[in-house]
């Protein structure tokens, strides 16, 4: 009698982890504040940088083969800086940051794509989103101030101080105070 043994060659396994260290599901199209794929709100011209990790859970070296390694399609308000290293040995990881710098008073979206030699998980992509905090404040005919996001029905009375709180991630909130006078 013969016994035939077969062995699968070692292979790399790519995982992308969010800012909280939790796996970002491949091909997800739902940005998340907790994972850092939703950048929350930022003022026009300001920047928010979220750092992500690419790890190799496989037994062979993982190579990121895209040029550049991490690519973003969609809004140009997102950029990758710095790009990660392209070779990740078994059990190790590299990091990269995505920077969101809103340039206009509208929400922005994009798709992050990472191509690698992990045949089962390439391309690895996920959606990102960011918003803009400074709405365009206008004085309407009734004498109320309102913004493009309609935070309050009917606006805010002239001369009032309005403070808006926005949770942008699990551990921090941003406060914006607008003194609206005419």
C-alpha positions as a Markdown table, in Angstrom:
| # | Residue | x | y | z |
|---|---|---|---|---|
| 1 | Unk | 0.0 | 0.0 | 0.0 |
| 2 | Unk | 1.1 | 3.5 | -0.8 |
| 3 | Unk | 0.4 | 6.7 | 1.1 |
| 4 | Unk | 0.4 | 9.8 | -0.9 |
| 5 | Unk | 1.1 | 13.0 | 1.0 |
| 6 | Unk | 0.4 | 16.4 | -0.4 |
| 7 | Unk | 1.4 | 19.7 | 1.0 |
| 8 | Unk | 0.0 | 23.1 | 0.0 |
| 9 | Unk | 2.9 | 25.5 | -0.5 |
| 10 | Unk | 3.0 | 28.4 | 2.0 |
| 11 | Unk | 1.1 | 31.5 | 0.8 |
| 12 | Unk | 0.8 | 35.1 | 2.0 |
| 13 | Unk | -2.5 | 36.3 | 3.5 |
| 14 | Unk | -3.3 | 40.0 | 3.5 |
| 15 | Unk | -5.3 | 41.7 | 6.2 |
| 16 | Unk | -6.0 | 45.5 | 6.5 |
| 17 | Unk | -6.6 | 46.8 | 9.9 |
| 18 | Unk | -8.4 | 50.0 | 10.8 |
| 19 | Unk | -7.2 | 52.8 | 13.2 |
| 20 | Unk | -8.7 | 50.7 | 16.0 |
| 21 | Unk | -6.7 | 47.6 | 15.1 |
| 22 | Unk | -9.8 | 45.7 | 13.9 |
| 23 | Unk | -10.0 | 44.0 | 10.5 |
| 24 | Unk | -11.6 | 46.1 | 7.6 |
| 25 | Unk | -13.7 | 43.6 | 5.6 |
| 26 | Unk | -12.5 | 43.3 | 2.0 |
| 27 | Unk | -14.7 | 45.0 | -0.5 |
| 28 | Unk | -16.7 | 46.8 | 2.2 |
| 29 | Unk | -18.6 | 49.8 | 0.9 |
| 30 | Unk | -19.7 | 51.1 | 4.4 |
| 31 | Unk | -17.2 | 53.6 | 5.9 |
| 32 | Unk | -16.9 | 53.4 | 9.7 |
| 33 | Unk | -15.9 | 56.0 | 12.3 |
| 34 | Unk | -14.6 | 53.2 | 14.5 |
| 35 | Unk | -12.3 | 51.7 | 11.8 |
| 36 | Unk | -11.2 | 55.2 | 10.7 |
| 37 | Unk | -12.6 | 54.7 | 7.1 |
| 38 | Unk | -15.1 | 57.5 | 7.8 |
| 39 | Unk | -13.0 | 60.6 | 8.5 |
| 40 | Unk | -15.8 | 62.5 | 10.1 |
| 41 | Unk | -16.0 | 66.3 | 9.5 |
| 42 | Unk | -13.3 | 68.8 | 8.9 |
| 43 | Unk | -13.0 | 72.4 | 8.0 |
| 44 | Unk | -12.1 | 73.3 | 4.5 |
| 45 | Unk | -8.3 | 73.4 | 4.2 |
| 46 | Unk | -7.7 | 71.4 | 7.4 |
| 47 | Unk | -6.3 | 67.9 | 7.3 |
| 48 | Unk | -7.2 | 64.7 | 9.2 |
| 49 | Unk | -4.8 | 61.7 | 8.9 |
| 50 | Unk | -5.8 | 58.2 | 9.8 |
| 51 | Unk | -3.2 | 55.4 | 10.0 |
| 52 | Unk | -3.9 | 51.9 | 8.9 |
| 53 | Unk | -2.0 | 48.6 | 8.9 |
| 54 | Unk | -1.4 | 45.9 | 6.3 |
| 55 | Unk | -0.5 | 42.7 | 8.0 |
| 56 | Unk | 0.6 | 39.3 | 6.6 |
| 57 | Unk | -1.2 | 36.4 | 8.4 |
| 58 | Unk | 0.2 | 33.8 | 5.9 |
| 59 | Unk | 3.4 | 31.7 | 6.0 |
| 60 | Unk | 5.1 | 33.2 | 2.9 |
| 61 | Unk | 6.2 | 36.8 | 2.3 |
| 62 | Unk | 3.5 | 39.2 | 1.1 |
| 63 | Unk | 4.3 | 41.6 | -1.6 |
| 64 | Unk | 2.2 | 44.7 | -2.4 |
| 65 | Unk | 2.4 | 44.8 | -6.2 |
| 66 | Unk | 0.4 | 48.0 | -7.0 |
| 67 | Unk | 2.1 | 51.1 | -8.2 |
| 68 | Unk | 1.7 | 52.9 | -5.8 |
| 69 | Unk | 1.1 | 50.2 | -3.2 |
| 70 | Unk | -2.0 | 51.9 | -1.8 |
| 71 | Unk | -4.2 | 53.6 | -4.4 |
| 72 | Unk | -7.3 | 55.8 | -4.0 |
| 73 | Unk | -9.9 | 56.4 | -6.6 |
| 74 | Unk | -12.6 | 59.0 | -6.2 |
| 75 | Unk | -12.1 | 62.3 | -4.5 |
| 76 | Unk | -8.7 | 64.0 | -4.8 |
| 77 | Unk | -9.3 | 65.3 | -1.2 |
| 78 | Unk | -7.9 | 61.9 | 0.0 |
| 79 | Unk | -4.2 | 61.1 | -0.4 |
| 80 | Unk | -1.8 | 58.4 | 1.0 |
| 81 | Unk | 1.2 | 59.8 | 2.9 |
| 82 | Unk | 3.4 | 57.9 | 3.5 |
| 83 | Unk | 3.0 | 54.9 | 1.3 |
| 84 | Unk | 3.8 | 51.6 | 3.1 |
| 85 | Unk | 6.7 | 49.3 | 2.4 |
| 86 | Unk | 5.9 | 46.7 | -0.2 |
| 87 | Unk | 7.4 | 43.5 | 1.3 |
| 88 | Unk | 5.8 | 42.1 | 4.5 |
| 89 | Unk | 7.2 | 38.9 | 6.0 |
| 90 | Unk | 5.1 | 36.4 | 7.7 |
| 91 | Unk | 3.5 | 37.7 | 11.0 |
| 92 | Unk | 4.5 | 41.3 | 10.4 |
| 93 | Unk | 2.8 | 44.5 | 9.2 |
| 94 | Unk | 3.5 | 47.9 | 7.7 |
| 95 | Unk | 1.5 | 51.1 | 8.1 |
| 96 | Unk | 0.2 | 53.8 | 5.9 |
| 97 | Unk | -1.8 | 57.0 | 6.4 |
| 98 | Unk | -4.7 | 58.4 | 4.5 |
| 99 | Unk | -5.0 | 62.1 | 4.7 |
| 100 | Unk | -8.3 | 63.9 | 4.2 |
| 101 | Unk | -8.1 | 67.6 | 3.3 |
| 102 | Unk | -11.6 | 68.9 | 2.3 |
| 103 | Unk | -11.5 | 71.6 | -0.4 |
| 104 | Unk | -15.2 | 72.3 | -0.8 |
| 105 | Unk | -18.5 | 72.4 | 1.1 |
| 106 | Unk | -19.6 | 68.9 | 0.2 |
| 107 | Unk | -19.0 | 65.3 | 1.3 |
| 108 | Unk | -16.3 | 63.3 | -0.3 |
| 109 | Unk | -15.9 | 59.6 | -1.0 |
| 110 | Unk | -13.2 | 57.3 | -2.4 |
| 111 | Unk | -12.2 | 53.7 | -2.7 |
| 112 | Unk | -8.9 | 52.4 | -1.3 |
| 113 | Unk | -7.3 | 49.5 | -3.4 |
| 114 | Unk | -4.3 | 47.4 | -2.4 |
| 115 | Unk | -3.1 | 44.9 | -5.0 |
| 116 | Unk | -0.8 | 42.1 | -3.7 |
| 117 | Unk | 0.4 | 38.6 | -4.5 |
| 118 | Unk | -2.2 | 37.0 | -2.2 |
| 119 | Unk | -4.2 | 35.4 | -5.0 |
| 120 | Unk | -7.3 | 34.8 | -2.8 |
| 121 | Unk | -7.5 | 38.5 | -1.6 |
| 122 | Unk | -6.5 | 40.8 | -4.4 |
| 123 | Unk | -7.4 | 43.5 | -5.0 |
| 124 | Unk | -8.3 | 44.3 | -1.4 |
| 125 | Unk | -10.5 | 47.4 | -1.4 |
| 126 | Unk | -12.7 | 49.4 | 0.9 |
| 127 | Unk | -14.7 | 52.6 | 0.9 |
| 128 | Unk | -13.7 | 55.8 | 2.6 |
| 129 | Unk | -15.7 | 59.0 | 3.3 |
| 130 | Unk | -15.2 | 62.5 | 4.7 |
| 131 | Unk | -17.3 | 65.5 | 5.3 |
| 132 | Unk | -16.9 | 69.2 | 5.6 |
| 133 | Unk | -17.7 | 71.1 | 8.8 |
| 134 | Unk | -17.9 | 74.8 | 7.9 |
| 135 | Unk | -21.2 | 75.1 | 6.2 |
| 136 | Unk | -22.1 | 78.3 | 4.3 |
| 137 | Unk | -23.9 | 80.5 | 6.8 |
| 138 | Unk | -26.6 | 82.7 | 5.3 |
| 139 | Unk | -29.2 | 85.2 | 6.7 |
| 140 | Unk | -32.7 | 84.4 | 5.5 |
| 141 | Unk | -35.6 | 86.8 | 5.0 |
| 142 | Unk | -37.0 | 86.0 | 8.5 |
| 143 | Unk | -33.8 | 87.2 | 10.2 |
| 144 | Unk | -32.4 | 83.8 | 11.0 |
| 145 | Unk | -29.0 | 82.4 | 10.3 |
| 146 | Unk | -28.9 | 78.9 | 8.8 |
| 147 | Unk | -26.2 | 76.8 | 7.2 |
| 148 | Unk | -26.1 | 74.4 | 4.2 |
| 149 | Unk | -26.5 | 71.4 | 6.5 |
| 150 | Unk | -29.7 | 72.7 | 8.3 |
| 151 | Unk | -28.4 | 71.8 | 11.8 |
| 152 | Unk | -31.4 | 73.5 | 13.4 |
| 153 | Unk | -34.9 | 73.8 | 11.9 |
| 154 | Unk | -35.5 | 77.5 | 11.2 |
| 155 | Unk | -31.8 | 78.5 | 11.7 |
| 156 | Unk | -30.2 | 80.3 | 14.7 |
| 157 | Unk | -31.3 | 83.8 | 15.8 |
| 158 | Unk | -29.0 | 86.6 | 14.9 |
| 159 | Unk | -26.4 | 87.4 | 17.6 |
| 160 | Unk | -26.7 | 84.0 | 19.1 |
| 161 | Unk | -23.8 | 81.6 | 19.8 |
| 162 | Unk | -24.2 | 78.1 | 18.4 |
| 163 | Unk | -22.0 | 75.3 | 19.4 |
| 164 | Unk | -22.0 | 72.1 | 17.4 |
| 165 | Unk | -20.5 | 68.8 | 18.6 |
| 166 | Unk | -19.4 | 66.1 | 16.2 |
| 167 | Unk | -18.0 | 62.8 | 17.2 |
| 168 | Unk | -15.3 | 62.0 | 14.6 |
| 169 | Unk | -13.9 | 58.9 | 16.2 |
| 170 | Unk | -14.3 | 56.7 | 19.2 |
| 171 | Unk | -11.9 | 58.7 | 21.5 |
| 172 | Unk | -12.4 | 62.3 | 20.5 |
| 173 | Unk | -15.0 | 65.0 | 19.6 |
| 174 | Unk | -14.5 | 68.3 | 17.8 |
| 175 | Unk | -16.3 | 71.4 | 18.9 |
| 176 | Unk | -17.0 | 74.3 | 16.6 |
| 177 | Unk | -18.4 | 77.6 | 18.0 |
| 178 | Unk | -19.8 | 80.0 | 15.5 |
| 179 | Unk | -20.7 | 83.5 | 16.7 |
| 180 | Unk | -23.3 | 84.7 | 14.3 |
| 181 | Unk | -23.9 | 88.4 | 14.2 |
| 182 | Unk | -25.2 | 90.6 | 11.5 |
